[in-house]
C-alpha cells in the first residue's frame, strides 16, 4: 500500500472522489493500492484486490479477453489508455466502468500503472436508450405511418438487395403492384377518415397473404401497394396475386361509387424476372405497373401478368429454387 509518510492530504483527496484510484506494480502484477470507494461501487473489499488477475477475473466474460489483452499490450509499449467494461460486483451483478490508465516507465521499461476507475453505468444506460430510440426512428423511417407496412424507401432498398441476390443465384424475382379501384370516389363518398380505415384494412389483409419473412409488402403511395416476392415462380406469384384480389373482395367493404359491383376491389399487375446484367431492376416495377394499367382498363377487379424475356429463357433447373 501507499507509504504512510506520503502526503496524507493528497491521499484523503483521492479517497473523497467518486473516481477510484489504484496502482499496480507492473513487474509483479500486484496491486499496491486501490481506493476504499471500490467497496461501495462493486462490493469487493480493498484487500480482495491482490493482483492484476483479480482485476481480470472480475471483468465480464464478453469483454474480458479483449480488455486484458489490450491493457497488457498497450502497457508494455508505454501507451496510456482507457478501457470500458462491465465489472463484476460481489453479489453477482455487473456495473459498467471506465478504467483510465497511465503508464509509468523508467529507461523505456514499464514499471507501474496508475489509474482511476469511473462508474459509467448511468451514461451507458443513456447510450443504450439512445440506441433504442435511434433504432426505433430508423424503423419508423422505413414504415408507412398510416398502415404500418413498409414504405417505398424500404421497398427500394429491399429491391436492390434482392435483385443482386436473384442475379447471383439465377432465381426469379417477382413483383405484384396493387391499386385500390376507384379509391378517389370512395374518399369522395365517405370522407378521408373512412378512406384511411379502408387503407389499413387492405394493408392488414395483404400482410396475411404474404407469409414468408423474405416477402415484402409496402405502401408505394396513395392507394397503391407492392408485394416483392423473392424466389417465387410465375405460377405461385399469380396465385398470390389472385388470392390478394379475392381476399380484398371478401372483406365486403361497401363502395357505392364503384362501377365494379359496389364493393371495394383491387386491380393487380404482375411481373416476374430472372435478373441479368442486361436488365435494370427498375424494369421489374415498370413491367408490373404496365400490367396494372391493363388490368384497370380491362374492367378492374382483376389480375394481369406479363412474362419478360428474362423469365422466358429461364432454365427448368432454376425453378427448383423457387416457391412453387
N, C-alpha and C positions, 0 to 999 in steps of 0.2 A: 504494500500500500504506500501512499504518498508519505514521504518523510515528515514526521510531526513538526520538524523545525521549519518547514516551508511556510510560506505566507498564509496564516490562518484566515485572514480576511479574504484572500483570493479564493481559498477553498470554500469558505462559507458562502461566498457569492456564487460560485459554481453550483453548489448544492441547493441554492434557493431558487434556481431557474427551473423551468419546465423541461428544458433540454437536459439530457442525461449525459454527463461527461464520463469518459473512460480512457484507459491507457493499456496497451498490450506491449509486452516485450517481444519483439519480432523474432529474436534469436531463440527464445524458449517457448514462444507462443502462449505465455502465461499472462493472465490479467494482473496488472499491477494496481489497478484501481478501477472502480465503477461506482458512479454516484448512487446514493441511497434512494433516489427517485425511481430507480429501476423496479423496486419492490411495489410501489404504488401503481406503476404502469402495468407490469407483467405478473406481479405476484411472486417472483423469484427473489430470494434474499441476496444481498451482496455477496455473501460467502459462497453461494452456489455458482458464481461465475469464476471458475478457477482457470480455465484455459480457453483458447480460441475454439476448441472442439465443442465446448458448451454453447458458444455462440452459434456455431454451425448447426448443431443438433436442434436448436430452438427456432430455426428458420423453416417455414412451411416447405413441404417436400417439393411443391411445384416450382419454388424459387431457389431451393437450397443449393443445388449443384452449380447453377449459373452464378448465383451471388458469391458463393465461396470461391469458385474458380476465378471470377473477375477480380475479387478483392486480393487474392494471392498474387495473380499476375501483375496487377497494377501496383501493388505494394512493393513487390520485388523490383519493379522498374522505377520506383520512386515517384509515382504519379498520385497526386491527391485525387479523391473520387467520392462519389455518392452512390448509395445503393438503397433502393426501395424494396421492401419485402414484408411478408406477414410474419410477425414474431409470435411464437407460442407462449401462451400465458400458463400460469401454474395450474389453472383449473381446466386446461384443455381447449381454450378458445384461442382466437388469433386476433392480433391488432396490427394494422398497417403502420410501419415505422419507416423513417429515413435515417440511414447512417451517413453522416458527413465525416469523411476520414482524411486526416492529414498525416503524411509520411515524414518521419524524421530519419535523416541519413547522415552518416559520418564516412567521409572518404569514399563516397559512392556506394556505400552499403547501407541497406535499410536496417535500422536499429530498433525502432519502435513505431507504433501507430498511436495517435491520439485522435479522439473524435467525440462527436455528440450524437445521441440518438433522439430523434424527434417523433412525437406521436402525430401521424398524418392521417389517422383513421377518419376524422371528420372531413378532411379535404378529399380523401379517397371516396367517401360516401357521396360527396357533392359531385365529384367527377363521374362516378357511376351513374348518378341520377341524370347528369347532363348527357351522358352517352345514351341512356334510355330515352331521354327526350329527343335527342337528335335522331335516334333510330326511329322513333315514332313519327317525327317530322318527315324523315325520308320515306317511310311507308305511306304517309298521307300525301306526299308529293307524287306518288305513283298510283294513287287511289282516286276514283271518281267520288266527289264529295256527296253526291245525291244518292247513288245506288250502292256504293261500297265496293263495286268491282274495280278492276284495273282501269287506268285511263290510257289515252293514246300514247303518253310518254313511255309507260311501261310496255305497251304493245310494241312500240318502235324498238326499244332495247331488246325485248324478247325475240322479235322477228330477226334482228341482226344476229343474235346468238344462235337461234335455231336454224337459220339459213345456212350459217357456216357449218353447224353440226350435220345437217342433212347433206350438204355438199361432200363433206368428208366421208360420210357413210353411204353415199348414193341412195339415200332414203327419201321417201316422199314427204313433202310438207304441204299441208292443206289449210285452206282458209275459207271460212264462211262469213260473208258480210250480210248483216240483217238490218232491215229497216222496218219500223212500225208503219203500217199502211195508213195513210191519210191522218197522220197524227196532228197536223195543224188544225184540221176540222174537229178532232177530239178536244183539243185545248180550247178552241173557239166555243164549243158547245158546253163543256163542263168547267172550264177555267183551268188555270195553271196548277193550282193545288191538286186537283184531281189528276191532272196530267202527270205531275211528279209522282203521285202514288202509283199510277199505271206503269211508269218507267221502273219504279222499284220492283213491282210485281213481275214485270217482264224480265228484269235482270236476275231476280231470285229464281225464276223458273229456268232460265237458260243455265244458271250455275248448276242446277240439279241434273241437267242433261250431260254436261261435261264432267266426267268423274275422275279422270287421271290427274295427278299432280302436275304433269308436264303440259296439260292443256291450259289454254289461257282464254278467258273471256274478258273483253274490255269494252267500255263505252267509248266509241270513237268520236262522238259528238252528237248533240241533239237527241234524236230518236234512233240513232244508228249504233249497232253493236258489231263486234267482230269476234269470231272464235278461231283461234290459231291452234291447229292440231298437228303436232309433230308425229312422224312415223305412223301416219294414218292413210290407209288405202283409199282409192276413189270410192269404192262401194261403201266403206264404213263412213266416209265423210258425207256421202249422200244420205245415208241412213240417219246420221246425227242431225243434218240439216232438216230432214223431213220430220224427225221427232221434235225438233225445236218448233217448227211450224204447227204441228199438231198440238203440242203441249200448250202453246200460247192460245190457240183457238179454244182449247178445252177449259181455259180459265173462265170463259164465258163473260168477259168484260164487255158490257154494253157499249156500243159505238153507233148511235143513231145517225151520225154524219157520214158513215162509211157506205160505200156502194158495193161492198163485198159481202153483205149479209148481216149488217147491223151488229157485228161483233168485232172486237179488236183483233186484228190479224197482223201477220208479218209476211214480208217477202224476203227471199234469201238468194244470194248469188254465191256459187261455189267454184273454187279453183283448187287444183292440186298439181304440184310440180315436183320433179326431182331436180334440185338446183344444180346448175353447172356454171363454169366461169363465163359462159356466153349469155347467161341470163342475169338480169338485175333483180334484186329482191323486191323492188317496187312493182315489178310486173305481176307478182302474186296478187297484191291488192287491186291493181288496175284490172286484172282479168276478172276477179271475183266481183268487183264493182260494176263492170260491164254486164256481167250476168245478172246482177241485181237490177240494173236498169231494164234488162229484157223481161225479168220477172214482173216488174211493176207495170210495164207497158204491155204485158200479155194478160192482164186481168188481176194482178196482185194475189195475195194469199197462196203463193206457190214458190217452188224451188227450181232454179235454172242453173245448170252447170256447164262447164266447158273444160275440155282436156287439152292443154297446150302440148307443144311438141316434146317438151321435156318428159312428160308422162307417156306420150305415145311411144317413145323409144325405150321406156322402162323395161329392163330385163325381168324375166319371170323370177329369177333368184332374189332380186332386190325386194320384191313384195313380201318375202318371208319375214322381213324385219318389221313390216307394217302391221298396224292393228287391222284385223280383218272384220 
